[in-house]
């Protein structure tokens, strides 16, 4: 495999992203770096010389998905060189390197070097990895086909996490919290505002933006600056830890018509004892205070949470405490996850695992509760006027308060409209009539 001509056959590449918005942003940045090296991005991995799998490892199912994809790519396009990068690559490089067809495994620690690795004239081994906690580079580019809607680009402005939740592997594969420089954020949003009406700000732990030593700016200061320095019509914050939703940030969200009325705060459990075992930094009463404050300031806001079931040792009583806590708060949707053991985390080593059938049953209970709350929220919007951004397919739009609306007639993408809601459908809302196009 040695020799100066080793990588000259790599001309066409395909990047497949797995998992969260941060991974998608990393993938977009990788594409830009590879194109700058003279490689061509193509829309199909079947024709690619190089297939990059940008992975997630947050659950065992995510790992399974990656391994299945490696086998499928190697079977369907055996001539392609496969490069596996991302969180799974950082966590278990040897496991991936042993798979047939995998040419390189590049951890998050070396992700910024991928363009150089695949275009190098000499072969330097197939595993590229180092201590992720020494990583200070910030890799990100706008994802301009967010969720396939071609109307709401996702901009990752923070990476890494300094928390040590007992169930989570992410700090060990993403490294310490680090922020995109403020000037770069402003410039990125300014450029995006020339093509889009809404931009989604995201991160691994978004509320920690600007918290590096020596920095005096916080997320609320950045959002205020973006409103002052750019013409973006609407900013949307993705997931923010509950205690980072300060009174000042919530008040700014309530006061500005240019910030989506959407609060997503990870909960994980409504049981105090489970939260303690998870090493979460708040108690249920603290979380409830933030959610109720958000609802007081923004009566029509979408309020969502991530919730985990089946955490090791979770008793029936603790699960009921969590279910009751969720029932009594004004959530409009939930992302319900079943606990998945991650090697190397304290929770995985603690024992006392909950049987899989019980985990699945508890998951269903909370999903049913979430469906009920979402239906009630949609029903409360009938007859109301909502501000929406039209999506790429022309038939749907997304409201400021995170509701998908079927349009009365097809529209171009990236329009900001005020529409009247006529009826609740099975999963969405339906428009009654077009009132105003905001320009």
N, C-alpha and C positions, 0 to 999 in steps of 0.2 A: 504493500500500500504506500510505499515511499516514492518520492519523485516529484520533479518540478511540474509535471503535467497532471498531478493528482486531481485537482478540483476544476480543471478547465472545462469539464462537461457540465458544470452547474450554470445554467442560464435562465431557466424558468422555475419559479418557485410558487408554492401555495402555503399559506399559513392558516391553520385551523386552531381556533381558540376554544378552550374549555372553561366553564365556570363563570366567575364574577366579572363585573364591569372593569375592575382593575386589570384583569387578565386581557380583556378585549383592548384596553388602552395600551397595554404593553405590546400586544400583537400589531396594533396600528403603527406604533413607533418602530417596531421591527421591520415592517413592510417599507417604511420610509428609508431606513438605514440600508436595506438590501437594494432598493431601487437606486439609491445614491451610489452604490457600488457597481451599477450597471446591469443588475439582474432585473428580470421582468416578472411582475406579479401576474398570475393567470387565475381564472375563476374555477379551475377544475384540478383536483389533485391527480387525476388519471393521466394528465399530460405533463405533469411537473417533473423536472429533474431533481428537485429538492422539495420535500414535504416537511414543514415545520409544525410540530404538535406542541402547542403552548398550553401547558397542563394546569389542572387544579388537583388538589389532594385533600380537600376539606372532609371528604367522606370516603369510605371503602368503595362505594358505588362509583365515585368519580375516578378512582384508580382503575376499577374494572373497565370503565368506559375507555380510558386511555389505552389500556393493554389490548382491548378488542379492536380499537382503531389502528394500532400499530400492525396487528396481524392482518387486518383487512387491507391496509395500504400496501403491505408487502406482497399480499396475494394478488391484488388487482394491478399493481404497478411495480413489479419486482426490480426494475431498473432504477427506480427512484432512490435517492439517498434520503433517509429519514433522520431528522434531527428532533430530539425531544428536549424541550426546555420547560421552564416554569416551576411551579411549586412541587409537583411530584418528582421532577428531575432533581431538585434541591434536596428533597427528603430521602430518596432511594435511588441514587444514580446507578449503582451496580445492578440492581434488579432490572432496570430498563436497558442498560447496556448489553445485558445477556440475551435480549430478544432478537430474533432473526430480523434483519433488515435495518436495525438501528445503527446508524453510522456515527452519530455524535449524541452525547447527553450533556446538556449545558444548563447548569443551575442558574437560579436567579442572580447569583453572585457574579456571573459572567454574561448575563443576557445582553448587555450593551456591546459585547465583543463578537456577537454571532456573525455579523456581516464580515468581519475580518477572518473569523474561523473558517467559514465556508468558502471564502475566496483565496485562502492562503495557498501559496505555491508548494508548500510542504505539509505533510501530515504530522500532526503533533499529538496524536492520541485521541480517543473518542470520548473521554470524560473531562469536562472542564468545570471545576467546582472549587470554592474556597469558603471561608467563614463568612456567612451571610451578615453577621453583625459588624463586619468591617466594611460593608457596602454603604457608600455614600452617594453613588450616582442616582439620578432620578430619571427614569425612563417613562415617557408618556407622550402620546399624540392623541388628538381628538378622534373618537370613534364616530364617524359620520354616517354610519348605517345602524344606529342604535336600535337594537331589537328588531331590525328589519323595517323600521317605519320611515327611515330617511328624512326625519323631520326634527329629531331631538338628539343632537350629538352629545355624547358623554365625554366629559373632560376630567381625567384623573388628576387631582392637584395634591394628593397626599399618598404616601406609601408606607408600609411597615406598621408595626404596632408595639408599644412598650408595655401593654397589659400582659398578664400571664394567667388567663382563664384556664382552669385545670383541664378542660376538654379540647383546647384549641391548639393546633399545630402551626397556625399561620405566623406567629412571631418568629418561629424557628426556620421558616422557609422564605419569609419576606424581610426579616431584619428589623432594625430599629425604625421608629417613626421619623419620616423626613418629608419635607414639603417642597412643592414647586415654588420657586422664587416669585414674589408678588408681581414683579414687573412682567414676568413670563405669563402668569395667569391673566393679567389685564390684557396683554397683547393677544393671547389666544382667544379670549372671549371677544375682544374687539374684532378680530378677523372673522370669527364664527358669526357674529351679529350681522355681518353683511350678507349672509346666506340663510340664516335660520332665525326663527322667532323665539325659540326656547333652547337653553343650554342646561344640561344636567351636570352639576359638580359632584364628583365622587372621590372616594379614597378607601383604603383599608380601614382607617379610623379617622374619618373626615373631620371630626370635631377637634382633633389634635393638630390641625393645620396651624403652622406658625409657632408651635410650642418649642422649637429648638432653642438651646441656650443663646442668650443675647437678643432674641427676638421679642419685640413688644407688641406685635400685631397678633390678633386672634381672628378666628373665623368670622365673627360678626364684623370686625373692621374690614376684612377682605370683601365681604359681601357688600358692605356700604360703599367701599371704593369702586367696586364693579358697577354699581348703580350710578355712581357719579361720573366714572371715566369711560363707560361704554354705552352704546345705544341698545343693548340687548333688551328685547321686550319682556322676556321672562327668564328668571333663574329658578332652577329647582335643586334643592339639596337632596342627595340620596341619604343613605343611612347615617345617623349621627347618634353617638352614645347618649343615653338619657341625661346624664349630668352635664353634658356639653351643650344642651339646650338651655342656655342661660336666659334669665328674664330679658336681658338686652337683646339677645338674638330672637327670641320669640316675639318681642314687641316690634322689632324691625320687620319680621315676616308678616305680622298682622297689619302694620301700617302701610307697607308698600304694595301697590297693585302689580309690581313687576317681580314679585317673588311668589312662586306657586304656594298655594295654601295646602301644604303637604308635609306632615311630620312623620318620619319613620325612625323609631327608637328601639333598638334591640332590647328585648326583655329577657329571654331565655327561660325564666321560670318566675311564677308568682309566689313561690314558697320561699320564705326567709331561709330555712335550713338548707334547701337545695342551692340557693344563691350563694350561701356561705361556702358550700362544698365546691361550687363552681369557681370560687375566688372572684366573683363579680364585686364591683366596688360600690354598690348601692344596696339598699334594702327595699322591699316592696313599697313602703311608705314614701321613700324618696322618689321612686319611679312614678307612683301615682300622682305625687305633687306636680311633676313636670307635665304629665299627660293632661291633668285637669287644668293646669294653667294654660296649656296650648288650646284646649277646647274653649276656655273662657275667653281668650283673646280672638280665636278664630272659630266661630260656631259652626261653619260649614266645611272645615278642613278635613282632608283625609288624614287619618291617624292609624299608622300601622306598626307592627312589631314582628320580630323574629322570636319564635318560641320553640323550645326543645322539649321533647318528651323522652322518657326512658333513660334519663341520666342515671348512672350507677347508684343503686340504693334508694331510688325514688319510690317511696311507699305510696299506697293508695291514698293515704291521708294527705301526703305532700302533693300528689297529683291533683286531688280535689281542691286543695288550697290554691293551686295555680289556676285551675279551671274557674273557680269562683272569682278569683282576682280579675281574670280576663273578662269574665261575664259582666263584672260591675264597672268596667272602664269603657269609655266611649271609643273603642276601636272600630274602624271601618273595614279593615282587612287584617289578615295574619299570614305570615309565612311560617308554616309549621314544619319542623324538622324532627326526624327520628334520630336519637343519639347514635353516633357511629364511632367505634373505638379507633383512635389514632395512636399508632405505636409511638412510645416515647413521652406521652402526656401523662400527668399524674392520675387523671380519671381512668385511663385505660389500665393503669397498673394497680388501681385500688381494689379490683375485684367487685363482688356484689353486683354482677351484671343483671339487668332486667331481661327476662326471657323475651325473645323476638315477638311472639304473638301478643304479649302484653304491650310492648312498644307500639305495635301496629294498631292495637285497639285504642290506645290513648291518642295516637295520631289522628285517628278517625273522629274521635270525640271533639278534638279541637278544630279539626277541619270543618266539621258540621257546625260548630259554634261560629267559626269564621264566616261560613256561607250565610248563616242567619244574620249576622251583623252587617255583612256587605249588602244583603238584600234590603234590610231595613234602611240603610244609608241611601241606596239607590231610590227606594220609594220616596224618601224625604225630598228628593230632587225633582219629582214630577211637578210640572207647572212653573218651575224656576228657570231663571236665565243663568247660563253658565258660560264662562270664557274658556274657549277651547283652541287648541292648535291642531290643524288638519294633518293627518298622517299620510304616508307615502302611497297607500293604495287608493286614495281618493274617496273611499267610502266611510272612513272612520276618523274620529278626532279624539284627542285626550284633553280632559278638562284640567283646570288649575288644581282642582281637588281630586285628581287621579282617578277619574271615571272615564271609561271608554264609551263613546257615543256613536251610534249609527246615524250617519247624515241623511237628510231627506233627499239629497241629490249629490252626485259626485263633485268633489272640489279638488283643486290643485293642492299639493302638499305645501306646508309652511305658511298657511294662512292663519291669522289670529281672528277668530270670530266670536261674536256673542250669539248664542243660540238658545231657543226655548226648548225645554224637555217635555215630551209628550207622554211617553210611556216607558215602563220598565220591561226589558226583554229578559230572556233566560239568564244572560250573563252581563248585559250592558244596559245602556239607555238608548232611547231613540229620539231624534230631533223632531220637533213639530214644525218649525218654520225658521227661515233665516232672517235674523233681525238686522244685524250690522256687521259689516266687514271693517275691522280696525286697521288703519293704514298709518 
